[in-house]
């Protein structure tokens, strides 16, 4: 089968690989129909994720058709159309029983990281009964790909951890796919103001279309000053970091109001300065999280009922054979105006 393989920092290729096989009775083999590229994949390609070693098939998102199941799988059978979760959950360990599926002792974020992933024609999915989801016929399958990772990530790590509430003011630093997913799901709670901050005017214009009440281009270095002016010098109740670079986190530190929350969503590959000399007396909270996908069933119902359409995040489409072009398009988002790309296997 064809598969996209990480070959070491800065190296990647589309290779021929053997078909995956059932390795445990709780496994399923899924024929991947559609997948996508995540910002985390770019971090891997830079060498920022040491748990992902050269030779790994990347990808942790997608929808497909069950090809075969292990003897212990009871909830799925060959032919079922399914959503593949980015998090694999055994459902039995201490962390899974707490709902912290991302820290499952034998699962978690392993697809496209510690085991081969979904940017291939077929993928082995561990713990099928608790890591796959049935999808209804007639629902936009491309939109459902967004439920593998970015929609629950933006919602859980940004909106829920940021305790967004009716009437609050929030700022999302980063108007890429994850930031926009946080923007879409933050509106479940009717915040009074949603300020989007980015360097890319195209993404900021998209954010306006998706419901942002204000946008700020940070290219002039005055984003903090502008946020404080907008909020009467107070700052925002929730600052969501959705980039994963030191400067964006520091921006959140500078704009959070007393009693506010900084909700980190981005994947950080280098150290970030925590300015406690400014924050020690401001009664703020800082939250971190790897998506647990505990909200996936709820989000799936919302999308299937067409209350939210995450398909609006999709800007480009490619065949698996052209996945190198897809990566190039995704990396050069400022030029290509890419948000999410769909890859059809």
N, C-alpha and C positions, 0 to 999 in steps of 0.2 A: 504494500500500500504506500501511497505518498504521505509524507509527514514533514512538518517544519521543525528543524532541529537546531538547538542552541549548541554551538561548537566551541564556546569560550568567549570571553569578553570581546565584543565587536565582531564576532564571527557567527554566521548563520547560513543555513542552506535548506533547500527542499530535497529530501532524500527518499529513497526506497527503503522501507522498513518492513519487517515481518508483521503479519496480523497479530494483534494482541490475543491472548488466550486467558480463559478463566484460571485464576491463580488461587482463589479461595471460594468456598461455597456461597459466600455472600456477594460475590462479584456479578456484574453484568457486562457484556460487551455491547456497546452502542455504535451503530453506524451513524456517524456525524453527518447531519444534513446542512447545518449552518453553524458557523462559529464566528468569533471576532477577536480583535486584538485589544489588550488592556494596557494601560500605562505601566502596570507592574511588569509586563513582558519587556518593556523598554528598560526598566530597572535591571531586569535579569541580563539583558544583552549588554548592559554597561558593566556587569560584574558586581552589582550592588547586592545580590542575593546569593550568598555563599552556599546556601542549602541546595541550590540548583546547580548541578554539575554538568560539564560538557557532555554532549551526547543525549541530552534530554529533549524529548518532544515537548514543545511549549503548548500553552493554551489551557484555560480552566473554565471556559464558557461554551455554551452551545445547546442546540436542540438536535434530536436525532431519533432513530428507530432502534428499539431493542433487538439485537441480533441473537443473543443467547444469554442464559442466566445460570448461575450456580445453583446447586441443589437446595440451598437454604433460602433462596429468594422466593417470597410468597406474594409480593405485591405487584410484580411485573412479569410479563411473559413476552416471548418474541413477537414482534409486530407492533408493540405498544409505542406510541409517539411520546417522547419524554423531554423534559427540561433537565439538563445536567447542572447541578449546583456546583459552584466553585469550591464549596466546602464539603468534605466527606466526613460523615458522622456515624460512629458505631452505635450511638444511642444508648450505650450501657455504662460507659466509664464515668468517673467522678465529674469530669467537666461537662460531658454531654448531659448528665442528669441535672446540672445547674443551668443548662441552656447555653453554655459557652462552647458551642460546637467547633469553633475555630481552634480550640485547644484540645480537641479529642486526642487521647493518648496514642491512638493508632491511625488517626485520620487528620482532620483539619485541612489546611491548605496544602494538599499534597499534589493535586493534579497540575501538571505542567511545572512542578517544582521538585518534589521528591520522587514522583513517579511520572510516567509519560502522560501527556495531556491530550487536549481535544483539537489541536490544529493538525488534524490528520483525517484520513478517511474512516478510521475506527478508533475507539478508545475503550480501555478497561476502566470501569467505574466501581471502586470498592463500596461496600455497604449500600448496595442498590436500593434496598427497601427504605432507607432513611436518607438517601442522598440524591434520588431521582424524584421527579414530580410528573404525574400524568398531565398532558395538555389536551385541551378540547379541540376538536376539529372546527375549522372555520375561523379560528383566531389567527391574527397576523403573526406568523412564526418568527419573522425577523424581529418584531417588537418583543417577543418573549425571550429572545437571546439576551436582551438587556436585563432580564431577571436572574440570569446566572450569577451576576456579580454587581454591576454598577448601581442598579436601582436599590437593592438591599444595602449595599455599602454606603451610598449617599444617605439613605434613610437611617440606618442603624448607627453608623459611626458619626454622622453629621447631625441629623435632625433629632434623633432620640437621645444620643449622648449630649447634644447641645441643649436639650430641654426646651426646644422651641415651643412657645405657647401663644395663644391668641393675644394680639396686641403688642407683642414684643418686637424689637428691632434686631435684625440679624444682618451680618455681613458674611459673604462667602468669598474667600480669597482664592481665586482660581476658577475660571469659567470654562474649563474643559469638560469632558464628559461626566466625571465624578461630581464636579461642582454643579453642573446643570442637573444631574440626578438629585442632588441635595435640594436644589432650587425647586424642582418639580414636586418632591415629596414634602418639603417644608410647607407648601401651601395647604396640606391636609389640616394644618393647625392655625391657619389664618393669622400669620404675623402681620403687624402693621406695616413694616418696612422690610424689604429684602434688597440689600445693596450688594451688587456683584463687582468684584475687582479683578482686573486682568490687564495684560499688555496688548491684547489682540482686539481691535475694534470689531472685527467680524463676530468673534465669540460674544462680545458684549452686546452687540445688536441681537444676536440669537437669544441671549439671556433676557433681553427686553421682551422679545416675542414669547418667551416661555413664562413670563410673569414677574420678572424683576421690577421693582419700583424705582430703582436708580442704578446707574452703572458708573464706574470710575476707571479710566485708563491710568494705570500706575506708571506709565513711561516717564512722566515728568518728576517722579520722586515725591509727589505731594499727596499720595493716596491717604495717608494718615491724617494730614491736615484737612483734607476734604471730608473725610468721614466725621471728624470731630466737629467741623462746621455744620454738617448736615444734622448732627445730633445735639446741637447746642453745647458742644464741649464735653458731653457726657460719655460718649462712646456707645458701643452696641451691647445688647444683652447677651447675644451669642455670636462668637466669631468662629467660623468654620474654616479650617485650613485644608484646602483641597488640591495642593500642588505637590508637596513633599520636598521642598527646598528650604534652607535656613531662612532666607529673606521673607518668605511668605508666613512662616511661623512667627517671626519677629513682628511682622505687620499685625498679626492677630494680638500679640502682646500689647502693642501700642494703641489698639483701638477698642479693647474690651473695657466695658464700663465696670465700676465698682459693683461687686456682687454678680458679675457676669461669668460666662463660661467660654473657654476655648476648647473646641472640639476638634481634635486632630484626626484627619482622614488620610492625608498623604503618606506615601511610603518614603521614609527618610533614609538615605544612604550615607549621609555625613552628619556630623554633630551639629546641634543647634544650640545657640546661647539662650539660656533662661535668665531673664533679667529680674531676679528677685529683689534687686535693689530698688526697683520701681514697683514691683507687684506685691511685696510682702504684706502690705497693709490694705490691700484692695478687695479682700474677701472673694477672690475669684477661684474658680475650679478649672482644672485642666484634665481633659479626658483623652484617653487613647483607646483604640480598639481595632482589632481585625474583624472583619464582618463575620457574624455567626450564622447568617441566613435564617435566623429564627422567624423573621417576618416574611419569608418567601411565600408561604401558603396564603397569607393575607394579601400580599402584593399581587400574587397570581390571580386571585379572585377579582381584585380591583382592575387589573389590566384586561382580564377576560370579559369583564362587564363593561369595558370601554370607558371607565371613569377617568383613567389616565392612559395616555398613549406614549410610551417610551420610544416608539418607533420614530418619533420626530428627531431623535438624536442621531439617526443613521443618515450619513451623507454620501457614502461611497459603497460600491459593491464589486467584488472580485470572485473569480474562481480560485479554488485551492492551488491550481497550477500557476497562478499569478500572485501567490502570497508575498513574494519578495517585493512586487510592485505595491501591494497593499501596505506593507511595512514602510516602504519609502513614502507613500502618501500620508500615512499616519504620523510619521516622524516629522514631516515637513508641513505640519498642520497650519502654520501661519501663512504659508503660500497656497496650500491646496484647499484650505478652509474645511479640513476634515474634522469630524467629531468621532462618530463610531463608524467603522467599516465592517461590512458583512462579508464573510468568506464562505462561499458555497462549495461544499466538498463534492 
